[in-house]
Structure formats: structure tokens, C-alpha cells
Amino acid sequence: MHSARRSGSAAVLLDPLASEWSEVAADRVALSGTPLATQPSAYVRARFDPRDVGRVRQVDVRSAHDGEDIYFRLVWEDDRQNVAIEENNQFPDGCGLLLPLGTGDPPMQEMGSPEAPVNAWFWRADFGDTAHNLVAEGLGTTRPAPSAAITARSAYAGGAWHVVLSRPLASPEPPGAAAQLVPGTATRIGFAIWEGGNGERAGVKAFSREWRELAIE
């Protein structure tokens, strides 16, 4: 996966429906349902049929940066737009990306480890134009970290979600709170999608099982 350097304005790169995104190469990322056996909640393990977890099976990802901010556009098919929690059995759609937090070798499926933590950017349809900055050191340890100035823009069109997540390449947050991204280097990245209409939330989601290399031009 490649994050191309672009000279377009921030307003264009933040627009999930901008035609300029067609000029950026897309990567189609296969997704699988999270294993229920790894979920810490007995209720969740009993509530779901393993065959139904991870309703979304692929997401198209494009990435670009302007030397200061990096942008990821995620697009996935969804036949219904779930945007709010109105009852205790309703959940919003969502997406996220995962980055190593440091130089270790974090296990993707376990959300990192104490020796090799990870940094997640998490957007949900009821968050609007914001996304949460999270860190984790293993399953069940995910917690909020300082904001890291993540910006989100979303649009539901043509039976699909189009979401852009953006953040400064160099995060001013304290060490251990956000992954640093440097042009001319490579890191690894993973992705996740939550289908709210399928009851997916927290650790129940579709995700990319293996890290993908992200080269930042």
C-alpha cells in the first residue's frame, strides 16, 4: 500500500466524494470476522453465530499526504445506513485503522501486546466529523488516548460508505499516544469495519487479519 504525495488542498483530500481521489491508486483489502473465542464477554460469545460476524468482506483504501497531513479514504458497500443508537439493540456503522505504536512487532489479531502496543483511529457514524484516538496492548486493553487531531469526513452514497480519516503526519501528542508517520519511510497498517445493522460493536467486527506494508512517499 502506498500513500502518494499530492498537492491538492486539504478541503479536496478531506472530501470523500471528490473526483481527485480517482487519481490515487486503490488497494482492495480482504476482511474476515473476528474470532468469537477471543472476545472477553461471555454474552457476546453466546450472542453471535461465528458465521455471521464480519458482514463486510472487503474495503477499498486509498491514501495520500501533502507533506503535513496524511489522508486515508475507506469505501465499503453497505445496503443500509446505520447512524445512531436509538435502542439498546441498535448500533452505528464504523471503521478504523490500526498502526504499530513504536518499533515492535505487534500481533494484529490480539490488538498488540504490552511489549508492542498499537494505535487505532476509530470513526463511528454517530461521531460526525471526529474520530477517536485509541491505544491497546492486547485484547480487552483498548483505551482512549489524547486526540492526536484526527479529522473525519463521511458520506453515504450509492449504497456505500465513503469515509476519510486524516491526521498530521507528525503527531504532537506524548510518546506512546500516537504513531509517528514520516515521509520516505514505511510502516504497517490494518483496517476494520463495523456493520451496525449486524449488531457489530467493540471487538465484534470485520478486520484485515494480517498487517499490510504502508509506504509513505
Phi and psi restraints in degrees (value plus and minus 20) as a CYANA .aco file:
   2 HIS   PHI    -148.3  -108.3
   2 HIS   PSI     111.7   151.7
   3 SER   PHI    -121.8   -81.8
   3 SER   PSI      86.4   126.4
   4 ALA   PHI    -101.8   -61.8
   4 ALA   PSI     124.1   164.1
   5 ARG   PHI     -99.9   -59.9
   5 ARG   PSI     107.2   147.2
   6 ARG   PHI    -146.3  -106.3
   6 ARG   PSI     132.9   172.9
   7 SER   PHI    -122.4   -82.4
   7 SER   PSI     -14.1    25.9
   8 GLY   PHI     -86.9   -46.9
   8 GLY   PSI     139.8   179.8
   9 SER   PHI     -91.9   -51.9
   9 SER   PSI     138.8   178.8
  10 ALA   PHI     -79.9   -39.9
  10 ALA   PSI     -56.7   -16.7
  11 ALA   PHI     -81.6   -41.6
  11 ALA   PSI     -57.4   -17.4
  12 VAL   PHI     -91.3   -51.3
  12 VAL   PSI     -67.6   -27.6
  13 LEU   PHI     -87.9   -47.9
  13 LEU   PSI     -44.6    -4.6
  14 LEU   PHI    -101.4   -61.4
  14 LEU   PSI     -32.1     7.9
  15 ASP   PHI    -103.5   -63.5
  15 ASP   PSI      90.0   130.0
  16 PRO   PHI     -86.2   -46.2
  16 PRO   PSI     -36.3     3.7
  17 LEU   PHI    -126.8   -86.8
  17 LEU   PSI     -12.7    27.3
  18 ALA   PHI     -82.5   -42.5
  18 ALA   PSI     116.5   156.5
  19 SER   PHI     -84.9   -44.9
  19 SER   PSI     -43.8    -3.8
  20 GLU   PHI     -81.7   -41.7
  20 GLU   PSI     -43.2    -3.2
  21 TRP   PHI     -85.3   -45.3
  21 TRP   PSI     -42.9    -2.9
  22 SER   PHI     -87.6   -47.6
  22 SER   PSI     -36.4     3.6
  23 GLU   PHI    -104.8   -64.8
  23 GLU   PSI     -26.2    13.8
  24 VAL   PHI    -121.8   -81.8
  24 VAL   PSI     111.8   151.8
  25 ALA   PHI     -81.3   -41.3
  25 ALA   PSI     119.8   159.8
  26 ALA   PHI    -124.2   -84.2
  26 ALA   PSI     125.7   165.7
  27 ASP   PHI    -135.6   -95.6
  27 ASP   PSI     107.6   147.6
  28 ARG   PHI    -111.8   -71.8
  28 ARG   PSI      98.2   138.2
  29 VAL   PHI    -126.2   -86.2
  29 VAL   PSI     101.9   141.9
  30 ALA   PHI     -95.3   -55.3
  30 ALA   PSI     122.1   162.1
  31 LEU   PHI    -143.8  -103.8
  31 LEU   PSI     132.2   172.2
  32 SER   PHI    -153.7  -113.7
  32 SER   PSI     139.1   179.1
  33 GLY   PHI     -91.7   -51.7
  33 GLY   PSI     124.1   164.1
  34 THR   PHI     -87.0   -47.0
  34 THR   PSI     120.8   160.8
  35 PRO   PHI     -85.2   -45.2
  35 PRO   PSI     105.2   145.2
  36 LEU   PHI     -85.3   -45.3
  36 LEU   PSI     -48.4    -8.4
  37 ALA   PHI     -81.7   -41.7
  37 ALA   PSI     -42.5    -2.5
  38 THR   PHI    -108.1   -68.1
  38 THR   PSI     -25.6    14.4
  39 GLN   PHI     -97.0   -57.0
  39 GLN   PSI     111.4   151.4
  40 PRO   PHI     -91.3   -51.3
  40 PRO   PSI     -38.7     1.3
  41 SER   PHI    -110.4   -70.4
  41 SER   PSI     103.7   143.7
  42 ALA   PHI     -84.6   -44.6
  42 ALA   PSI     -54.2   -14.2
  43 TYR   PHI     -81.9   -41.9
  43 TYR   PSI     -65.8   -25.8
  44 VAL   PHI     -84.0   -44.0
  44 VAL   PSI     -62.8   -22.8
  45 ARG   PHI     -81.1   -41.1
  45 ARG   PSI     -54.7   -14.7
  46 ALA   PHI    -104.4   -64.4
  46 ALA   PSI     -46.1    -6.1
  47 ARG   PHI     -93.8   -53.8
  47 ARG   PSI     -53.9   -13.9
  48 PHE   PHI    -124.9   -84.9
  48 PHE   PSI     126.3   166.3
  49 ASP   PHI    -106.0   -66.0
  49 ASP   PSI     105.9   145.9
  50 PRO   PHI     -73.2   -33.2
  50 PRO   PSI     -48.9    -8.9
  51 ARG   PHI     -91.7   -51.7
  51 ARG   PSI     -37.9     2.1
  52 ASP   PHI    -117.2   -77.2
  52 ASP   PSI     -27.8    12.2
  53 VAL   PHI     -98.8   -58.8
  53 VAL   PSI     115.8   155.8
  54 GLY   PHI      61.8   101.8
  54 GLY   PSI      40.6    80.6
  55 ARG   PHI     -83.5   -43.5
  55 ARG   PSI     -55.7   -15.7
  56 VAL   PHI    -105.6   -65.6
  56 VAL   PSI     105.8   145.8
  57 ARG   PHI    -125.8   -85.8
  57 ARG   PSI     -24.6    15.4
  58 GLN   PHI    -180.6  -140.6
  58 GLN   PSI     133.0   173.0
  59 VAL   PHI    -159.4  -119.4
  59 VAL   PSI     116.6   156.6
  60 ASP   PHI    -113.9   -73.9
  60 ASP   PSI     107.3   147.3
  61 VAL   PHI    -141.9  -101.9
  61 VAL   PSI     113.3   153.3
  62 ARG   PHI    -147.0  -107.0
  62 ARG   PSI     126.6   166.6
  63 SER   PHI    -159.1  -119.1
  63 SER   PSI     124.6   164.6
  64 ALA   PHI    -170.8  -130.8
  64 ALA   PSI     140.4   180.4
  65 HIS   PHI    -165.1  -125.1
  65 HIS   PSI     139.1   179.1
  66 ASP   PHI    -133.0   -93.0
  66 ASP   PSI      -2.1    37.9
  67 GLY   PHI      74.0   114.0
  67 GLY   PSI     -38.4     1.6
  68 GLU   PHI    -141.0  -101.0
  68 GLU   PSI     -65.5   -25.5
  69 ASP   PHI    -139.4   -99.4
  69 ASP   PSI     128.6   168.6
  70 ILE   PHI    -133.1   -93.1
  70 ILE   PSI     126.2   166.2
  71 TYR   PHI    -149.6  -109.6
  71 TYR   PSI     116.5   156.5
  72 PHE   PHI    -144.6  -104.6
  72 PHE   PSI     106.3   146.3
  73 ARG   PHI    -128.8   -88.8
  73 ARG   PSI     102.6   142.6
  74 LEU   PHI    -131.2   -91.2
  74 LEU   PSI     111.6   151.6
  75 VAL   PHI    -151.0  -111.0
  75 VAL   PSI     107.2   147.2
  76 TRP   PHI    -164.6  -124.6
  76 TRP   PSI     127.9   167.9
  77 GLU   PHI     -93.8   -53.8
  77 GLU   PSI     119.8   159.8
  78 ASP   PHI    -175.8  -135.8
  78 ASP   PSI      99.4   139.4
  79 ASP   PHI     -99.9   -59.9
  79 ASP   PSI     -24.3    15.7
  80 ARG   PHI    -165.7  -125.7
  80 ARG   PSI     117.1   157.1
  81 GLN   PHI    -111.1   -71.1
  81 GLN   PSI      94.8   134.8
  82 ASN   PHI    -129.5   -89.5
  82 ASN   PSI      93.0   133.0
  83 VAL   PHI    -142.2  -102.2
  83 VAL   PSI     -22.4    17.6
  84 ALA   PHI    -171.8  -131.8
  84 ALA   PSI     138.5   178.5
  85 ILE   PHI    -121.8   -81.8
  85 ILE   PSI      83.6   123.6
  86 GLU   PHI    -129.2   -89.2
  86 GLU   PSI     -43.2    -3.2
  87 GLU   PHI    -153.2  -113.2
  87 GLU   PSI     144.5   184.5
  88 ASN   PHI     -93.8   -53.8
  88 ASN   PSI     -21.8    18.2
  89 ASN   PHI    -135.1   -95.1
  89 ASN   PSI      -2.0    38.0
  90 GLN   PHI    -136.9   -96.9
  90 GLN   PSI     119.4   159.4
  91 PHE   PHI    -158.9  -118.9
  91 PHE   PSI     125.0   165.0
  92 PRO   PHI     -98.6   -58.6
  92 PRO   PSI     137.0   177.0
  93 ASP   PHI     -91.0   -51.0
  93 ASP   PSI     139.3   179.3
  94 GLY   PHI    -183.3  -143.3
  94 GLY   PSI     151.3   191.3
  95 CYS   PHI    -172.6  -132.6
  95 CYS   PSI     144.4   184.4
  96 GLY   PHI    -182.4  -142.4
  96 GLY   PSI     145.2   185.2
  97 LEU   PHI    -152.2  -112.2
  97 LEU   PSI     135.5   175.5
  98 LEU   PHI    -148.4  -108.4
  98 LEU   PSI     115.7   155.7
  99 LEU   PHI    -152.4  -112.4
  99 LEU   PSI     126.6   166.6
 100 PRO   PHI     -83.9   -43.9
 100 PRO   PSI     123.4   163.4
 101 LEU   PHI    -128.1   -88.1
 101 LEU   PSI      61.3   101.3
 102 GLY   PHI      98.8   138.8
 102 GLY   PSI    -177.7  -137.7
 103 THR   PHI    -125.9   -85.9
 103 THR   PSI     -14.5    25.5
 104 GLY   PHI     -94.7   -54.7
 104 GLY   PSI    -192.8  -152.8
 105 ASP   PHI    -139.2   -99.2
 105 ASP   PSI      56.6    96.6
 106 PRO   PHI     -91.1   -51.1
 106 PRO   PSI     118.5   158.5
 107 PRO   PHI     -92.7   -52.7
 107 PRO   PSI     104.2   144.2
 108 MET   PHI     -81.4   -41.4
 108 MET   PSI     -71.2   -31.2
 109 GLN   PHI     -89.4   -49.4
 109 GLN   PSI     -40.5    -0.5
 110 GLU   PHI    -119.1   -79.1
 110 GLU   PSI     -10.9    29.1
 111 MET   PHI      35.7    75.7
 111 MET   PSI      27.5    67.5
 112 GLY   PHI      62.2   102.2
 112 GLY   PSI    -188.2  -148.2
 113 SER   PHI    -172.6  -132.6
 113 SER   PSI     147.7   187.7
 114 PRO   PHI     -78.0   -38.0
 114 PRO   PSI     -52.0   -12.0
 115 GLU   PHI    -102.7   -62.7
 115 GLU   PSI     -41.5    -1.5
 116 ALA   PHI    -161.9  -121.9
 116 ALA   PSI      60.7   100.7
 117 PRO   PHI     -93.3   -53.3
 117 PRO   PSI     149.5   189.5
 118 VAL   PHI    -149.7  -109.7
 118 VAL   PSI     139.5   179.5
 119 ASN   PHI    -139.9   -99.9
 119 ASN   PSI     105.1   145.1
 120 ALA   PHI    -134.8   -94.8
 120 ALA   PSI     122.0   162.0
 121 TRP   PHI    -126.9   -86.9
 121 TRP   PSI     101.9   141.9
 122 PHE   PHI    -145.5  -105.5
 122 PHE   PSI     102.5   142.5
 123 TRP   PHI    -137.8   -97.8
 123 TRP   PSI     122.0   162.0
 124 ARG   PHI    -151.9  -111.9
 124 ARG   PSI     129.9   169.9
 125 ALA   PHI     -79.5   -39.5
 125 ALA   PSI     -45.5    -5.5
 126 ASP   PHI    -109.0   -69.0
 126 ASP   PSI     -18.0    22.0
 127 PHE   PHI    -103.1   -63.1
 127 PHE   PSI     -36.4     3.6
 128 GLY   PHI      51.6    91.6
 128 GLY   PSI    -148.4  -108.4
 129 ASP   PHI    -114.9   -74.9
 129 ASP   PSI       5.3    45.3
 130 THR   PHI    -144.5  -104.5
 130 THR   PSI     143.0   183.0
 131 ALA   PHI    -160.3  -120.3
 131 ALA   PSI     135.6   175.6
 132 HIS   PHI    -114.9   -74.9
 132 HIS   PSI     121.4   161.4
 133 ASN   PHI    -118.8   -78.8
 133 ASN   PSI     102.0   142.0
 134 LEU   PHI    -146.7  -106.7
 134 LEU   PSI     133.5   173.5
 135 VAL   PHI    -148.8  -108.8
 135 VAL   PSI     133.9   173.9
 136 ALA   PHI    -169.0  -129.0
 136 ALA   PSI     130.9   170.9
 137 GLU   PHI    -149.1  -109.1
 137 GLU   PSI      10.9    50.9
 138 GLY   PHI     115.8   155.8
 138 GLY   PSI     149.8   189.8
 139 LEU   PHI     -79.3   -39.3
 139 LEU   PSI     114.6   154.6
 140 GLY   PHI      60.5   100.5
 140 GLY   PSI     -14.8    25.2
 141 THR   PHI    -129.0   -89.0
 141 THR   PSI     -17.8    22.2
 142 THR   PHI     -80.4   -40.4
 142 THR   PSI     112.4   152.4
 143 ARG   PHI    -167.5  -127.5
 143 ARG   PSI     135.1   175.1
 144 PRO   PHI     -87.0   -47.0
 144 PRO   PSI     126.9   166.9
 145 ALA   PHI    -144.9  -104.9
 145 ALA   PSI     152.5   192.5
 146 PRO   PHI     -70.0   -30.0
 146 PRO   PSI     134.5   174.5
 147 SER   PHI     -78.0   -38.0
 147 SER   PSI     -52.4   -12.4
 148 ALA   PHI      37.8    77.8
 148 ALA   PSI      -2.7    37.3
 149 ALA   PHI      35.7    75.7
 149 ALA   PSI      21.0    61.0
 150 ILE   PHI     -99.0   -59.0
 150 ILE   PSI     109.7   149.7
 151 THR   PHI    -131.8   -91.8
 151 THR   PSI     123.1   163.1
 152 ALA   PHI    -149.8  -109.8
 152 ALA   PSI     126.6   166.6
 153 ARG   PHI    -157.3  -117.3
 153 ARG   PSI     121.5   161.5
 154 SER   PHI    -160.7  -120.7
 154 SER   PSI     135.3   175.3
 155 ALA   PHI    -171.6  -131.6
 155 ALA   PSI     118.5   158.5
 156 TYR   PHI    -128.6   -88.6
 156 TYR   PSI      95.5   135.5
 157 ALA   PHI    -170.6  -130.6
 157 ALA   PSI     120.9   160.9
 158 GLY   PHI      40.6    80.6
 158 GLY   PSI      12.4    52.4
 159 GLY   PHI      52.4    92.4
 159 GLY   PSI       8.2    48.2
 160 ALA   PHI    -169.6  -129.6
 160 ALA   PSI     130.0   170.0
 161 TRP   PHI    -107.6   -67.6
 161 TRP   PSI     118.9   158.9
 162 HIS   PHI    -145.0  -105.0
 162 HIS   PSI      95.5   135.5
 163 VAL   PHI    -149.9  -109.9
 163 VAL   PSI     112.7   152.7
 164 VAL   PHI    -130.9   -90.9
 164 VAL   PSI     109.6   149.6
 165 LEU   PHI    -134.7   -94.7
 165 LEU   PSI     111.9   151.9
 166 SER   PHI    -157.6  -117.6
 166 SER   PSI     130.2   170.2
 167 ARG   PHI    -180.0  -140.0
 167 ARG   PSI     130.6   170.6
 168 PRO   PHI     -76.4   -36.4
 168 PRO   PSI     120.8   160.8
 169 LEU   PHI     -77.3   -37.3
 169 LEU   PSI     -68.6   -28.6
 170 ALA   PHI    -116.1   -76.1
 170 ALA   PSI      91.6   131.6
 171 SER   PHI    -104.3   -64.3
 171 SER   PSI     113.8   153.8
 172 PRO   PHI    -101.3   -61.3
 172 PRO   PSI     -20.6    19.4
 173 GLU   PHI     -89.5   -49.5
 173 GLU   PSI     141.8   181.8
 174 PRO   PHI     -79.7   -39.7
 174 PRO   PSI     134.8   174.8
 175 PRO   PHI     -74.8   -34.8
 175 PRO   PSI     119.5   159.5
 176 GLY   PHI      68.2   108.2
 176 GLY   PSI     -18.9    21.1
 177 ALA   PHI    -129.9   -89.9
 177 ALA   PSI     -40.3    -0.3
 178 ALA   PHI    -178.3  -138.3
 178 ALA   PSI     122.1   162.1
 179 ALA   PHI     -90.5   -50.5
 179 ALA   PSI     116.6   156.6
 180 GLN   PHI    -110.0   -70.0
 180 GLN   PSI     113.8   153.8
 181 LEU   PHI    -140.1  -100.1
 181 LEU   PSI     106.3   146.3
 182 VAL   PHI    -145.1  -105.1
 182 VAL   PSI     104.0   144.0
 183 PRO   PHI     -76.4   -36.4
 183 PRO   PSI     122.8   162.8
 184 GLY   PHI      66.3   106.3
 184 GLY   PSI     -16.3    23.7
 185 THR   PHI    -144.2  -104.2
 185 THR   PSI     156.4   196.4
 186 ALA   PHI    -148.8  -108.8
 186 ALA   PSI     129.4   169.4
 187 THR   PHI    -158.3  -118.3
 187 THR   PSI    -185.7  -145.7
 188 ARG   PHI    -143.0  -103.0
 188 ARG   PSI     136.9   176.9
 189 ILE   PHI    -169.4  -129.4
 189 ILE   PSI     130.6   170.6
 190 GLY   PHI    -158.1  -118.1
 190 GLY   PSI     148.7   188.7
 191 PHE   PHI    -158.6  -118.6
 191 PHE   PSI     135.6   175.6
 192 ALA   PHI    -166.1  -126.1
 192 ALA   PSI     128.5   168.5
 193 ILE   PHI    -151.8  -111.8
 193 ILE   PSI     116.1   156.1
 194 TRP   PHI    -130.6   -90.6
 194 TRP   PSI     102.7   142.7
 195 GLU   PHI    -116.0   -76.0
 195 GLU   PSI      78.0   118.0
 196 GLY   PHI     -79.6   -39.6
 196 GLY   PSI     -54.7   -14.7
 197 GLY   PHI     -85.4   -45.4
 197 GLY   PSI     -36.1     3.9
 198 ASN   PHI    -119.4   -79.4
 198 ASN   PSI      -9.7    30.3
 199 GLY   PHI      57.1    97.1
 199 GLY   PSI      -7.9    32.1
 200 GLU   PHI     -97.0   -57.0
 200 GLU   PSI     114.4   154.4
 201 ARG   PHI    -183.2  -143.2
 201 ARG   PSI     143.3   183.3
 202 ALA   PHI      31.9    71.9
 202 ALA   PSI    -144.2  -104.2
 203 GLY   PHI    -101.2   -61.2
 203 GLY   PSI     -22.7    17.3
 204 VAL   PHI    -112.6   -72.6
 204 VAL   PSI      90.5   130.5
 205 LYS   PHI    -187.0  -147.0
 205 LYS   PSI     158.5   198.5
 206 ALA   PHI    -121.8   -81.8
 206 ALA   PSI     118.6   158.6
 207 PHE   PHI    -167.7  -127.7
 207 PHE   PSI     139.9   179.9
 208 SER   PHI    -101.9   -61.9
 208 SER   PSI     103.9   143.9
 209 ARG   PHI     -93.8   -53.8
 209 ARG   PSI     -41.3    -1.3
 210 GLU   PHI    -148.2  -108.2
 210 GLU   PSI     130.3   170.3
 211 TRP   PHI     -83.6   -43.6
 211 TRP   PSI     126.0   166.0
 212 ARG   PHI    -134.8   -94.8
 212 ARG   PSI     122.0   162.0
 213 GLU   PHI     -93.4   -53.4
 213 GLU   PSI     116.1   156.1
 214 LEU   PHI    -136.5   -96.5
 214 LEU   PSI      90.9   130.9
 215 ALA   PHI    -113.6   -73.6
 215 ALA   PSI     104.1   144.1
 216 ILE   PHI    -121.1   -81.1
 216 ILE   PSI      91.4   131.4
